[in-house]
């Protein structure tokens, strides 16, 4: 299991998943976090991905800061400092690189799920993008001595516009090279297909969120059965 599930916070996967959506910042509506891992939450920020009308949930740099804050990669204070100091040009550049990372991850992960690519041999273009992003992130971490153990630290957190991107890239790197990558699934609602990490007991989870997609699919099946049993309609 990756550190994002157990090791980093020294708690169980269930504890992280249950506490994932706690409100830690005020202001705009919170992101719906159902994936159980920061890298998958990033992929899910392109909503309605397989429709003709996709919705980008992080269209601005401030939205990217909100996401990484809600994911507890950045603190609210760190995000505020970045929001005040990062210029428009830097913000656009980082946002474009974040979208590039997101889409490279999506290509690889959905390709694995759909069986359109070999899970161990992603397309060269996507592999190059991921490798470049992962290397950039790794170059900006420092190994420091904590109170009881060594820990990674990000240098210049409040000053580097790329910090939220690097943190997401590092999370994605950790996930893809771990056994947790085998637990990645997509939502069973074909109009959704958000990704999530299936840490259920028997790995039988089907929906990103039972209350929305799960219930919606149940309603569709019920409607279809009703139509079949009522030839008049």
N, C-alpha and C positions, 0 to 999 in steps of 0.2 A: 504493500500500500504506500502511496506517496505521502510526504509530510503534510500535504494539505488536508489529508483525511485523519491521520492519527499522530504522526511523530511531532510535527511542528507545535501543536498546541497541547499534546499529551492528553488527548481525550479521544473517545471513540468516534467512529464515523457517524453513529446515530446522534451523538451529542452535537457534533458540528452541523449536521443537516437540520436538526430541530432549532438550533440557535441562529442559523444562517440568515434568516430574514428579520431579525430583531431590528427595530428602528434605532439607528445610531446617528441620524442626521435629520434636520428639519428642512422644510422648503418644498421643492418639487416632489411629485409623486415618486415613491420608491420604485426601483426596478423589481420586477418579479423574478426572484432567484430560485429556480427549481432544480438546477443542474447538479449542485453538490461539489462543483469545482470551478475556480475562477476562469480557467481556459475555456470551459464549455459555456460558461455564462457569457463570455466574450462572443463566441460563435452565435449565441442566441440573440445577440443585439441586432442582428439583421432579421427582423420578424417577417413572417409570411414569405420566407426565403424561396419557396418553390411555387409561388404565385406570380401573376403578372404585375402585381402591385406590392413590391417589397416595402418594408418600413424600417428605416435606420433609427434605432433607439439611442444612438450616441452621435447625433449630427454635429455637435460642437465639442470643443475641448472641455468646457465646463461639465458637459454630460459625461465625458470620459473620467473626469475627476470625481464626479458623483458616483460612477460605477465602481471605481477602484476604492473609494472610501467605504461604500456599502459592503464591498467584499473584504474590508478590513486589511487591505494592502497598504493604504495610506490612512493616516489619521485625519480627522476633520481639520485640524490646525494646519497640517502639511498641505492639504488640498487648498485651503484658503490662501496660504502663502504663494502657492503655484498660480492660483487664479489671479493674484495681484501682480505677479512679476513676469509671467510669460506673455510675450508679445503676440500679436495676431499672426504674423508670419510663422513664428515657431509653432504656434498652436495648430495652424493648418498643416504644417509639415508632419507633426506628430500624429495628428488625426489621420492623415493619409497613410502613414506607416502602420498605424493601428488597424485600419481597414484592410491593408495588404496582409498583415498577420492573420486577421480574422478569416479572410477568404482563403488563404493558403491552408489554414487549419480545417476549414469547412470542406475544402476539396478533398483533403486526405481522410478526414473522419467519415464523411458521408460516403466516400468511395469505398471505405472498408465495410461500412454497414450494408451498402447496396451491392457489394461484390463486384464493383466496376474496376477496382484496382487491387493489386496485391498489397495487403496491409504492411508488408515489410519493404515494399518497393514503391513508394509514392512517386508521382510524376516528377521529373527532374526539375521543372520550373518551381513547383511548390517546395520541393526539398531544398532548393537553393535559397528561396525566400526564408524558410524556417531556419535554416542553418545560419544565415546572416543575422536574423533577428535574435536567435539564441546566443550567438557569439557576442553580439553587441550588449546584450543584457549581462552576460557573464563577466564581461570586462569591467563592469561598473560596480561589482560587489567586492566587499572586503571581509576577510575572515577576522573576527574579533573575539576576544575572550569575554564570555558572559560570566554571570555569578557562579554557575555550576558547570557550564560546558561552553564549547566554542559555538559561535553563531555567525551567520552571514549578515552583513549590514550593507545598506546602500549609501554610497558616499554622495554628499551634496543633495540630499533629498529635496530640500526646499528650493534649490536653485536650478535643477535640471528639468527642462520641459519634458524630456523623454522618460522620466521616472515612472509614470503610470504605464507606459508602453513596455518598458523593460521589466517591470514587475509581472505584467501579464505574460510576456514572452518567457520569463523564467518559470512561471507556473505551467505554461504549456510544455516547455522542455521537460520539466520534471514528470509531467503526466505521460507524455508520449514514450518515454524510455522506461516506464514502470509497468508492472503487471496490471495496474489499474486501467490501462488503456483497453484491456479486454472487457472491462465492465461498461464501456461506453455504449449507450443505446440511444435511439431516437423515439420521440413520442409516437404512439400508435395512431394518433389523429393525423391523417395525411395532409390536412390543411395547416398543421402546426409543425410537426417533426423537430421540435426543439430537442437538443441533446441533453442527456443526463448521465450521471454515474449510478449504475444500478448496484447499490449496496444492500438491497433487501435480502432477507435470510436465504431464500432459494433463487435469487436473481430472476424474479418473475415480474418485476415492475414493468408496467406497460405505458404509463402516461407521465408527462412532465408534471402534471398536476391533476389529481383525481377530481377535484372540485370543478375544474373547468373542462379540460379536454376529455377526461374520463366520463363525466356526466353528459357532455355533449355527444359523445359517440354512443353512449347508452340510449340517449333520446333518439338519435338517428336510426339505430337498429330497431327500436320500438316502433317508430313511425313506419319503417319499411315493412315490418311484420304486419302492422295494422292495414297498410295498403294492400298487401298480398291477400289478407283474409277478408277484404271487403271489395269484391269485384265490381260493385256499383261505382266506386270511386276510382 
